[in-house]
Amino acid sequence: MKHGMVVAAVVIFATVFGAAFWINQERIEADKQRHIAVRERDKAAVAEANAKREADNARRNAYTSDMLLATLDWEDASIGRLRGLLERHRGGTHKGFEWHSWDRLLNSDLLTLNGHTRDIRSVVYSPQGTRLASASFDNTVKVWDAVTGQETLTLKGHQGKVFSVSFSPDGQWVASASGDNTVKVWDAATGQEKLALSGHTNYVHSVCFNPDGTRLASASRDGSVKVWDAATGQETLSLKVEADDIWCVCFSPDGTRLASASTDNTVQIWDARPPTPQLRAQSQTRGLLISKRDRANSLEGLQAEIRSDKTISSPVRQLTLDWSERFWNAQR
């Protein structure tokens, strides 16, 4: 009986000890796995932090590079590319004062007028300041409300790019110059075409009214400046320039002079007054002095050339002689 109880006790002890040992081993293994998991979690956290830090550094480096590029784009007038650089960082948390400075500079406009579908090459206020007119390579001229930015008229009729636009001094008319070799005059209130001025043989790059609105001047790629009657559209004056291309023309404030800008790197000044016998004589005189200057070695020689020319009328000869000394001294 005692022996049986001893055996039973031994069995129970062995079972309990074995269970305790097994449980302890499981606990040890679990602790081991827990420690491994903690280490892996910590390693992952460190790796994540490193990756975040590297990504943040990459973003900061990209921002620094883009702000340097922004300066270059501004100097190159690459405004579209500059806007793209700013948009890339708009939602970022790493923006500095540079970004905000560029953003304010690019978005400081009061109005943006959208409507043209191609390049806009010219814009002008009406004399009253209440309207704007714009000329575009989409072959149209648009008129806008200068306060609201609303488009009020689209002037269609040109068969080519429109390079230039001008309001008349009273604001009633709009003139446009086009790559279809014409100048058109429009009613600024209704948009109706009033005149189509033909005479140039190549692109017309510039157009302007004289101060009292009675005449128009146009400059063309055909190397000429033309003056037109603003009421009838009749060509009243044609001035030939040695350059192949004239990009701009304007009247003096008193309307008596024209200035033109050409691709030969020069600005030329012209007499814009309607031709009279006196003005024709003065024009002939200038031409004679220029042509005879190269054949004379002295003022006396120049005057002798003038006196010996039997093709010159007496009034022109006398005017040329009167001007010769001043011309000679100015050319020395």
C-alpha atoms as a printed R data frame, in Angstrom:
    type eleno elety resid chain resno       x       y        z
1   ATOM     1    CA   MET     A     1   0.000   0.000    0.000
2   ATOM     2    CA   LYS     A     2   2.756   2.378    0.963
3   ATOM     3    CA   HIS     A     3   4.692   1.450   -2.125
4   ATOM     4    CA   GLY     A     4   1.744   2.302   -4.314
5   ATOM     5    CA   MET     A     5   1.330   5.661   -2.673
6   ATOM     6    CA   VAL     A     6   5.021   6.445   -3.184
7   ATOM     7    CA   VAL     A     7   4.824   5.537   -6.820
8   ATOM     8    CA   ALA     A     8   1.750   7.676   -7.231
9   ATOM     9    CA   ALA     A     9   3.466  10.582   -5.537
10  ATOM    10    CA   VAL     A    10   6.486  10.187   -7.780
11  ATOM    11    CA   VAL     A    11   4.294  10.129  -10.855
12  ATOM    12    CA   ILE     A    12   2.372  13.195   -9.714
13  ATOM    13    CA   PHE     A    13   5.614  15.022   -8.940
14  ATOM    14    CA   ALA     A    14   7.106  14.082  -12.285
15  ATOM    15    CA   THR     A    15   3.978  15.194  -14.060
16  ATOM    16    CA   VAL     A    16   3.821  18.495  -12.189
17  ATOM    17    CA   PHE     A    17   7.536  19.093  -12.641
18  ATOM    18    CA   GLY     A    18   7.375  18.227  -16.306
19  ATOM    19    CA   ALA     A    19   4.405  20.551  -16.822
20  ATOM    20    CA   ALA     A    20   6.130  23.335  -14.951
21  ATOM    21    CA   PHE     A    21   9.304  22.790  -16.948
22  ATOM    22    CA   TRP     A    22   7.366  22.795  -20.234
23  ATOM    23    CA   ILE     A    23   5.481  25.917  -19.223
24  ATOM    24    CA   ASN     A    24   8.730  27.587  -18.233
25  ATOM    25    CA   GLN     A    25  10.317  26.666  -21.560
26  ATOM    26    CA   GLU     A    26   7.310  28.076  -23.393
27  ATOM    27    CA   ARG     A    27   7.604  31.239  -21.391
28  ATOM    28    CA   ILE     A    28  11.312  31.483  -22.168
29  ATOM    29    CA   GLU     A    29  10.618  30.946  -25.864
30  ATOM    30    CA   ALA     A    30   7.824  33.509  -25.776
31  ATOM    31    CA   ASP     A    31  10.090  36.007  -24.041
32  ATOM    32    CA   LYS     A    32  12.733  35.316  -26.626
33  ATOM    33    CA   GLN     A    33  10.306  35.885  -29.462
34  ATOM    34    CA   ARG     A    34   9.013  39.014  -27.744
35  ATOM    35    CA   HIS     A    35  12.544  40.376  -27.449
36  ATOM    36    CA   ILE     A    36  13.154  39.575  -31.112
37  ATOM    37    CA   ALA     A    37   9.904  41.302  -32.068
38  ATOM    38    CA   VAL     A    38  10.800  44.348  -30.006
39  ATOM    39    CA   ARG     A    39  14.223  44.514  -31.617
40  ATOM    40    CA   GLU     A    40  12.697  44.207  -35.094
41  ATOM    41    CA   ARG     A    41  10.112  46.835  -34.248
42  ATOM    42    CA   ASP     A    42  12.823  49.177  -33.006
43  ATOM    43    CA   LYS     A    43  14.908  48.493  -36.104
44  ATOM    44    CA   ALA     A    44  11.884  49.192  -38.297
45  ATOM    45    CA   ALA     A    45  11.171  52.396  -36.409
46  ATOM    46    CA   VAL     A    46  14.797  53.496  -36.837
47  ATOM    47    CA   ALA     A    47  14.680  52.602  -40.544
48  ATOM    48    CA   GLU     A    48  11.403  54.480  -40.932
49  ATOM    49    CA   ALA     A    49  12.827  57.493  -39.128
50  ATOM    50    CA   ASN     A    50  15.931  57.362  -41.325
51  ATOM    51    CA   ALA     A    51  13.822  57.057  -44.457
52  ATOM    52    CA   LYS     A    52  11.645  59.954  -43.337
53  ATOM    53    CA   ARG     A    53  14.715  62.020  -42.566
54  ATOM    54    CA   GLU     A    54  16.238  61.170  -45.953
55  ATOM    55    CA   ALA     A    55  12.968  61.953  -47.725
56  ATOM    56    CA   ASP     A    56  12.716  65.230  -45.858
57  ATOM    57    CA   ASN     A    57  16.326  66.053  -46.747
58  ATOM    58    CA   ALA     A    58  15.585  65.164  -50.367
59  ATOM    59    CA   ARG     A    59  12.560  67.477  -50.349
60  ATOM    60    CA   ARG     A    60  14.586  70.270  -48.790
61  ATOM    61    CA   ASN     A    61  17.374  69.784  -51.324
62  ATOM    62    CA   ALA     A    62  14.818  69.762  -54.152
63  ATOM    63    CA   TYR     A    63  13.265  72.942  -52.744
64  ATOM    64    CA   THR     A    64  16.645  74.662  -52.544
65  ATOM    65    CA   SER     A    65  17.476  73.649  -56.119
66  ATOM    66    CA   ASP     A    66  14.059  74.751  -57.393
67  ATOM    67    CA   MET     A    67  14.372  78.157  -55.741
68  ATOM    68    CA   LEU     A    68  17.725  78.635  -57.469
69  ATOM    69    CA   LEU     A    69  16.091  77.622  -60.759
70  ATOM    70    CA   ALA     A    70  13.250  80.049  -60.031
71  ATOM    71    CA   THR     A    71  15.737  82.928  -60.055
72  ATOM    72    CA   LEU     A    72  17.102  81.791  -63.409
73  ATOM    73    CA   ASP     A    73  13.593  81.364  -64.842
74  ATOM    74    CA   TRP     A    74  12.708  84.888  -63.742
75  ATOM    75    CA   GLU     A    75  15.823  86.295  -65.393
76  ATOM    76    CA   ASP     A    76  14.978  84.348  -68.575
77  ATOM    77    CA   ALA     A    77  11.311  85.475  -68.424
78  ATOM    78    CA   SER     A    78  10.253  81.786  -68.284
79  ATOM    79    CA   ILE     A    79   7.202  82.582  -66.184
80  ATOM    80    CA   GLY     A    80   5.345  79.356  -67.019
81  ATOM    81    CA   ARG     A    81   8.246  77.238  -65.808
82  ATOM    82    CA   LEU     A    82   8.582  79.394  -62.693
83  ATOM    83    CA   ARG     A    83   4.920  78.841  -61.880
84  ATOM    84    CA   GLY     A    84   5.447  75.092  -62.263
85  ATOM    85    CA   LEU     A    85   8.316  75.162  -59.751
86  ATOM    86    CA   LEU     A    86   6.137  76.988  -57.209
87  ATOM    87    CA   GLU     A    87   3.204  74.605  -57.684
88  ATOM    88    CA   ARG     A    88   5.505  71.650  -56.981
89  ATOM    89    CA   HIS     A    89   6.024  72.937  -53.443
90  ATOM    90    CA   ARG     A    90   2.661  74.587  -52.771
91  ATOM    91    CA   GLY     A    91   1.487  71.924  -50.269
92  ATOM    92    CA   GLY     A    92   4.885  71.345  -48.685
93  ATOM    93    CA   THR     A    93   5.783  72.132  -45.090
94  ATOM    94    CA   HIS     A    94   9.351  73.099  -45.909
95  ATOM    95    CA   LYS     A    95   8.605  76.318  -47.870
96  ATOM    96    CA   GLY     A    96  10.696  79.310  -46.904
97  ATOM    97    CA   PHE     A    97  10.329  83.020  -47.466
98  ATOM    98    CA   GLU     A    98  11.638  82.622  -51.019
99  ATOM    99    CA   TRP     A    99   8.582  80.627  -52.090
100 ATOM   100    CA   HIS     A   100   6.170  83.143  -50.583
101 ATOM   101    CA   SER     A   101   8.069  86.018  -52.179
102 ATOM   102    CA   TRP     A   102   7.863  84.445  -55.664
103 ATOM   103    CA   ASP     A   103   4.208  83.535  -55.137
104 ATOM   104    CA   ARG     A   104   3.278  87.103  -54.201
105 ATOM   105    CA   LEU     A   105   5.254  88.442  -57.161
106 ATOM   106    CA   LEU     A   106   3.527  86.164  -59.668
107 ATOM   107    CA   ASN     A   107   0.044  86.553  -58.236
108 ATOM   108    CA   SER     A   108  -0.075  90.269  -57.535
109 ATOM   109    CA   ASP     A   109  -2.249  91.041  -60.591
110 ATOM   110    CA   LEU     A   110  -5.690  92.527  -60.000
111 ATOM   111    CA   LEU     A   111  -7.315  90.780  -62.969
112 ATOM   112    CA   THR     A   112  -6.452  88.005  -65.382
113 ATOM   113    CA   LEU     A   113  -8.330  88.203  -68.681
114 ATOM   114    CA   ASN     A   114  -8.832  84.835  -70.368
115 ATOM   115    CA   GLY     A   115 -10.367  84.377  -73.794
116 ATOM   116    CA   HIS     A   116  -7.696  84.377  -76.487
117 ATOM   117    CA   THR     A   117  -6.493  80.988  -77.695
118 ATOM   118    CA   ARG     A   118  -2.998  81.986  -78.886
119 ATOM   119    CA   ASP     A   119  -0.225  84.482  -78.121
120 ATOM   120    CA   ILE     A   120  -1.326  88.016  -77.269
121 ATOM   121    CA   ARG     A   121   1.054  90.510  -78.868
122 ATOM   122    CA   SER     A   122  -0.491  93.884  -78.023
123 ATOM   123    CA   VAL     A   123  -2.740  95.483  -75.397
124 ATOM   124    CA   VAL     A   124  -3.899  99.065  -74.931
125 ATOM   125    CA   TYR     A   125  -6.203 101.031  -72.631
126 ATOM   126    CA   SER     A   126  -8.929 103.229  -74.066
127 ATOM   127    CA   PRO     A   127  -8.302 106.964  -73.506
128 ATOM   128    CA   GLN     A   128 -10.948 106.988  -70.772
129 ATOM   129    CA   GLY     A   129  -9.330 104.009  -69.042
130 ATOM   130    CA   THR     A   130 -12.595 102.066  -68.909
131 ATOM   131    CA   ARG     A   131 -11.752  99.482  -71.565
132 ATOM   132    CA   LEU     A   132  -8.851  97.418  -72.830
133 ATOM   133    CA   ALA     A   133  -8.211  96.055  -76.309
134 ATOM   134    CA   SER     A   134  -5.927  93.089  -77.008
135 ATOM   135    CA   ALA     A   135  -4.502  91.694  -80.259
136 ATOM   136    CA   SER     A   136  -3.749  88.004  -80.653
137 ATOM   137    CA   PHE     A   137  -2.251  85.425  -82.958
138 ATOM   138    CA   ASP     A   138  -5.695  83.746  -82.906
139 ATOM   139    CA   ASN     A   139  -6.617  86.363  -85.603
140 ATOM   140    CA   THR     A   140  -8.905  88.330  -83.284
141 ATOM   141    CA   VAL     A   141  -9.034  91.561  -81.318
142 ATOM   142    CA   LYS     A   142 -10.906  91.520  -78.014
143 ATOM   143    CA   VAL     A   143 -12.304  94.446  -76.041
144 ATOM   144    CA   TRP     A   144 -12.618  94.101  -72.249
145 ATOM   145    CA   ASP     A   145 -14.153  95.966  -69.352
146 ATOM   146    CA   ALA     A   146 -11.086  97.304  -67.518
147 ATOM   147    CA   VAL     A   147 -12.818  97.157  -64.122
148 ATOM   148    CA   THR     A   148 -14.473  93.724  -64.173
149 ATOM   149    CA   GLY     A   149 -12.302  91.993  -66.785
150 ATOM   150    CA   GLN     A   150 -15.401  90.920  -68.688
151 ATOM   151    CA   GLU     A   151 -15.004  90.435  -72.443
152 ATOM   152    CA   THR     A   152 -17.370  92.840  -74.223
153 ATOM   153    CA   LEU     A   153 -16.432  92.403  -77.908
154 ATOM   154    CA   THR     A   154 -14.557  90.009  -80.169
155 ATOM   155    CA   LEU     A   155 -13.534  91.586  -83.470
156 ATOM   156    CA   LYS     A   156 -13.252  88.969  -86.210
157 ATOM   157    CA   GLY     A   157 -12.246  89.681  -89.784
158 ATOM   158    CA   HIS     A   158  -8.487  89.363  -90.071
159 ATOM   159    CA   GLN     A   159  -7.199  86.337  -91.966
160 ATOM   160    CA   GLY     A   160  -3.870  86.319  -90.137
161 ATOM   161    CA   LYS     A   161  -2.215  86.971  -86.812
162 ATOM   162    CA   VAL     A   162  -2.983  90.339  -85.230
163 ATOM   163    CA   PHE     A   163   0.189  92.080  -84.092
164 ATOM   164    CA   SER     A   164  -0.970  95.483  -82.872
165 ATOM   165    CA   VAL     A   165  -4.047  97.349  -81.647
166 ATOM   166    CA   SER     A   166  -4.748 101.021  -80.939
167 ATOM   167    CA   PHE     A   167  -7.679 103.122  -79.690
168 ATOM   168    CA   SER     A   168  -8.507 106.437  -81.362
169 ATOM   169    CA   PRO     A   169  -8.045 109.477  -79.068
170 ATOM   170    CA   ASP     A   170 -11.812 109.770  -78.555
171 ATOM   171    CA   GLY     A   171 -12.173 106.044  -77.841
172 ATOM   172    CA   GLN     A   172 -14.738 105.527  -80.624
173 ATOM   173    CA   TRP     A   173 -12.548 103.447  -82.912
174 ATOM   174    CA   VAL     A   174 -10.098 100.560  -82.660
175 ATOM   175    CA   ALA     A   175  -7.396  99.987  -85.279
176 ATOM   176    CA   SER     A   176  -5.630  96.650  -85.723
177 ATOM   177    CA   ALA     A   177  -2.578  95.552  -87.729
178 ATOM   178    CA   SER     A   178  -2.342  92.010  -89.050
179 ATOM   179    CA   GLY     A   179  -0.272  89.374  -90.753
180 ATOM   180    CA   ASP     A   180  -2.844  89.398  -93.566
181 ATOM   181    CA   ASN     A   181  -1.091  92.643  -94.735
182 ATOM   182    CA   THR     A   182  -4.032  94.872  -93.769
183 ATOM   183    CA   VAL     A   183  -5.027  97.439  -91.179
184 ATOM   184    CA   LYS     A   184  -8.652  97.382  -90.047
185 ATOM   185    CA   VAL     A   185 -10.638 100.038  -88.235
186 ATOM   186    CA   TRP     A   186 -13.550  98.933  -86.020
187 ATOM   187    CA   ASP     A   187 -16.397 100.616  -84.183
188 ATOM   188    CA   ALA     A   188 -15.348 100.254  -80.542
189 ATOM   189    CA   ALA     A   189 -18.970 100.207  -79.352
190 ATOM   190    CA   THR     A   190 -20.530  97.711  -81.782
191 ATOM   191    CA   GLY     A   191 -17.523  95.785  -83.101
192 ATOM   192    CA   GLN     A   192 -18.513  96.507  -86.710
193 ATOM   193    CA   GLU     A   193 -15.682  96.800  -89.246
194 ATOM   194    CA   LYS     A   194 -15.503 100.353  -90.630
195 ATOM   195    CA   LEU     A   195 -12.419 100.282  -92.889
196 ATOM   196    CA   ALA     A   196  -9.944  97.783  -94.324
197 ATOM   197    CA   LEU     A   197  -6.708  99.486  -95.391
198 ATOM   198    CA   SER     A   198  -4.757  97.632  -98.085
199 ATOM   199    CA   GLY     A   199  -1.415  98.701  -99.485
200 ATOM   200    CA   HIS     A   200   1.278  96.866  -97.563
201 ATOM   201    CA   THR     A   201   2.743  93.772  -99.213
202 ATOM   202    CA   ASN     A   202   3.776  91.923  -96.054
203 ATOM   203    CA   TYR     A   203   2.866  91.599  -92.369
204 ATOM   204    CA   VAL     A   204   1.738  94.832  -90.710
205 ATOM   205    CA   HIS     A   205   3.375  94.876  -87.287
206 ATOM   206    CA   SER     A   206   2.251  98.181  -85.784
207 ATOM   207    CA   VAL     A   207  -0.551 100.726  -86.048
208 ATOM   208    CA   CYS     A   208  -1.329 103.977  -84.221
209 ATOM   209    CA   PHE     A   209  -3.616 107.018  -84.417
210 ATOM   210    CA   ASN     A   210  -2.258 110.545  -84.557
211 ATOM   211    CA   PRO     A   211  -3.155 112.810  -81.596
212 ATOM   212    CA   ASP     A   212  -6.309 114.263  -83.157
213 ATOM   213    CA   GLY     A   213  -7.504 110.917  -84.537
214 ATOM   214    CA   THR     A   214  -7.646 112.045  -88.164
215 ATOM   215    CA   ARG     A   215  -4.797 109.864  -89.402
216 ATOM   216    CA   LEU     A   216  -3.333 106.417  -88.878
217 ATOM   217    CA   ALA     A   217   0.244 105.234  -89.306
218 ATOM   218    CA   SER     A   218   1.226 101.624  -89.959
219 ATOM   219    CA   ALA     A   219   4.596  99.846  -90.033
220 ATOM   220    CA   SER     A   220   5.214  96.703  -92.045
221 ATOM   221    CA   ARG     A   221   7.572  93.877  -92.760
222 ATOM   222    CA   ASP     A   222   7.663  95.191  -96.334
223 ATOM   223    CA   GLY     A   223  10.011  97.948  -95.096
224 ATOM   224    CA   SER     A   224   7.518 100.788  -95.325
225 ATOM   225    CA   VAL     A   225   5.592 103.150  -93.065
226 ATOM   226    CA   LYS     A   226   2.242 104.311  -94.424
227 ATOM   227    CA   VAL     A   227  -0.030 107.124  -93.302
228 ATOM   228    CA   TRP     A   228  -3.787 106.859  -93.891
229 ATOM   229    CA   ASP     A   229  -6.822 109.123  -93.661
230 ATOM   230    CA   ALA     A   230  -8.726 107.703  -90.686
231 ATOM   231    CA   ALA     A   231 -12.107 108.736  -92.109
232 ATOM   232    CA   THR     A   232 -11.782 107.496  -95.693
233 ATOM   233    CA   GLY     A   233  -8.982 104.903  -95.456
234 ATOM   234    CA   GLN     A   234  -7.068 106.642  -98.265
235 ATOM   235    CA   GLU     A   235  -3.281 106.277  -98.196
236 ATOM   236    CA   THR     A   236  -1.792 109.773  -97.926
237 ATOM   237    CA   LEU     A   237   1.904 109.058  -97.416
238 ATOM   238    CA   SER     A   238   4.297 106.145  -97.901
239 ATOM   239    CA   LEU     A   239   7.800 106.191  -96.405
240 ATOM   240    CA   LYS     A   240  10.355 103.593  -97.494
241 ATOM   241    CA   VAL     A   241  12.922 102.350  -94.999
242 ATOM   242    CA   GLU     A   242  16.139 100.578  -95.958
243 ATOM   243    CA   ALA     A   243  15.489  97.879  -93.353
244 ATOM   244    CA   ASP     A   244  13.561  94.766  -94.367
245 ATOM   245    CA   ASP     A   245  11.282  94.903  -91.358
246 ATOM   246    CA   ILE     A   246   9.706  97.673  -89.269
247 ATOM   247    CA   TRP     A   247   8.277  96.606  -85.931
248 ATOM   248    CA   CYS     A   248   6.881  99.777  -84.425
249 ATOM   249    CA   VAL     A   249   5.659 103.250  -85.355
250 ATOM   250    CA   CYS     A   250   4.350 106.196  -83.322
251 ATOM   251    CA   PHE     A   251   3.327 109.837  -83.763
252 ATOM   252    CA   SER     A   252   4.889 112.720  -81.862
253 ATOM   253    CA   PRO     A   253   2.543 114.488  -79.404
254 ATOM   254    CA   ASP     A   254   1.911 117.306  -81.896
255 ATOM   255    CA   GLY     A   255   1.353 114.867  -84.771
256 ATOM   256    CA   THR     A   256   3.998 116.405  -87.038
257 ATOM   257    CA   ARG     A   257   6.579 113.638  -86.709
258 ATOM   258    CA   LEU     A   258   6.655 109.858  -86.991
259 ATOM   259    CA   ALA     A   259   9.202 107.561  -85.381
260 ATOM   260    CA   SER     A   260   9.808 104.030  -86.650
261 ATOM   261    CA   ALA     A   261  11.834 101.158  -85.168
262 ATOM   262    CA   SER     A   262  13.497  98.698  -87.549
263 ATOM   263    CA   THR     A   263  15.435  95.454  -87.571
264 ATOM   264    CA   ASP     A   264  18.521  97.326  -88.831
265 ATOM   265    CA   ASN     A   265  19.011  98.539  -85.232
266 ATOM   266    CA   THR     A   266  17.864 102.076  -86.000
267 ATOM   267    CA   VAL     A   267  15.048 104.435  -85.081
268 ATOM   268    CA   GLN     A   268  14.130 106.869  -87.833
269 ATOM   269    CA   ILE     A   269  12.227 110.142  -87.545
270 ATOM   270    CA   TRP     A   270   9.917 111.255  -90.366
271 ATOM   271    CA   ASP     A   271   7.986 114.373  -91.262
272 ATOM   272    CA   ALA     A   272   4.350 113.298  -90.936
273 ATOM   273    CA   ARG     A   273   2.733 116.511  -92.093
274 ATOM   274    CA   PRO     A   274   0.529 116.387  -95.208
275 ATOM   275    CA   PRO     A   275   2.688 117.177  -98.254
276 ATOM   276    CA   THR     A   276   2.697 120.824  -99.425
277 ATOM   277    CA   PRO     A   277   4.932 122.514 -102.028
278 ATOM   278    CA   GLN     A   278   7.115 123.777  -99.178
279 ATOM   279    CA   LEU     A   279   7.426 120.356  -97.579
280 ATOM   280    CA   ARG     A   280   8.173 118.738 -100.940
281 ATOM   281    CA   ALA     A   281  10.921 121.294 -101.487
282 ATOM   282    CA   GLN     A   282  12.374 120.559  -98.061
283 ATOM   283    CA   SER     A   283  12.261 116.822  -98.763
284 ATOM   284    CA   GLN     A   284  14.062 117.324 -102.083
285 ATOM   285    CA   THR     A   285  16.618 119.520 -100.354
286 ATOM   286    CA   ARG     A   286  17.444 116.824  -97.791
287 ATOM   287    CA   GLY     A   287  17.788 114.226 -100.529
288 ATOM   288    CA   LEU     A   288  20.084 116.457 -102.598
289 ATOM   289    CA   LEU     A   289  22.344 117.283  -99.673
290 ATOM   290    CA   ILE     A   290  22.687 113.606  -98.757
291 ATOM   291    CA   SER     A   291  23.371 112.484 -102.345
292 ATOM   292    CA   LYS     A   292  25.894 115.259 -103.123
293 ATOM   293    CA   ARG     A   293  27.706 115.097  -99.777
294 ATOM   294    CA   ASP     A   294  29.726 112.032 -100.821
295 ATOM   295    CA   ARG     A   295  30.977 113.729 -104.010
296 ATOM   296    CA   ALA     A   296  32.269 116.862 -102.261
297 ATOM   297    CA   ASN     A   297  35.502 117.329 -100.311
298 ATOM   298    CA   SER     A   298  34.572 120.707  -98.848
299 ATOM   299    CA   LEU     A   299  31.627 123.010  -98.216
300 ATOM   300    CA   GLU     A   300  32.634 125.052 -101.250
301 ATOM   301    CA   GLY     A   301  32.720 121.891 -103.347
302 ATOM   302    CA   LEU     A   302  29.268 120.876 -102.111
303 ATOM   303    CA   GLN     A   303  27.849 124.305 -102.981
304 ATOM   304    CA   ALA     A   304  29.494 124.159 -106.424
305 ATOM   305    CA   GLU     A   305  27.845 120.783 -107.042
306 ATOM   306    CA   ILE     A   306  24.467 122.280 -106.134
307 ATOM   307    CA   ARG     A   307  24.904 125.349 -108.385
308 ATOM   308    CA   SER     A   308  26.004 123.240 -111.372
309 ATOM   309    CA   ASP     A   309  23.010 120.872 -111.219
310 ATOM   310    CA   LYS     A   310  20.637 122.123 -113.938
311 ATOM   311    CA   THR     A   311  17.889 119.651 -112.941
312 ATOM   312    CA   ILE     A   312  17.126 121.511 -109.710
313 ATOM   313    CA   SER     A   313  14.446 124.178 -109.657
314 ATOM   314    CA   SER     A   314  15.483 127.638 -108.514
315 ATOM   315    CA   PRO     A   315  13.539 127.538 -105.196
316 ATOM   316    CA   VAL     A   316  14.989 124.104 -104.294
317 ATOM   317    CA   ARG     A   317  18.512 125.197 -105.316
318 ATOM   318    CA   GLN     A   318  18.326 128.266 -103.119
319 ATOM   319    CA   LEU     A   319  16.948 126.279 -100.152
320 ATOM   320    CA   THR     A   320  19.668 123.645 -100.613
321 ATOM   321    CA   LEU     A   321  22.351 126.331 -100.626
322 ATOM   322    CA   ASP     A   322  20.817 127.937  -97.531
323 ATOM   323    CA   TRP     A   323  20.937 124.612  -95.693
324 ATOM   324    CA   SER     A   324  24.300 123.438  -97.023
325 ATOM   325    CA   GLU     A   325  26.579 124.988  -94.386
326 ATOM   326    CA   ARG     A   326  24.586 123.682  -91.450
327 ATOM   327    CA   PHE     A   327  24.319 120.257  -93.119
328 ATOM   328    CA   TRP     A   328  28.049 120.117  -93.862
329 ATOM   329    CA   ASN     A   329  29.016 121.036  -90.309
330 ATOM   330    CA   ALA     A   330  26.582 118.492  -88.857
331 ATOM   331    CA   GLN     A   331  28.066 115.729  -91.029
332 ATOM   332    CA   ARG     A   332  31.713 116.406  -90.149
